[in-house]
Amino acid sequence: MSIIGQRNVLAHEYGSIDQTRIWVLVADRIPDIITRLDDAMPEPPN
C-alpha cells in the first residue's frame, strides 16, 4: 500500500488498522521521505 493509501485508511477509518503495516511504513518509508525532504530544502541563509 502506498503512503497516500495508508493516510486515507487512517484519516477515513476504512476497515481496521494493521499495526504491523503501520510499523513497516514508519521503519521503511519515513526515513526515505525525510531524506528526500532534506535534499529538497535550500541551505539556510548565513
Order of alpha helices (4+ residues) and beta strands (2+ residues): alpha-alpha-alpha
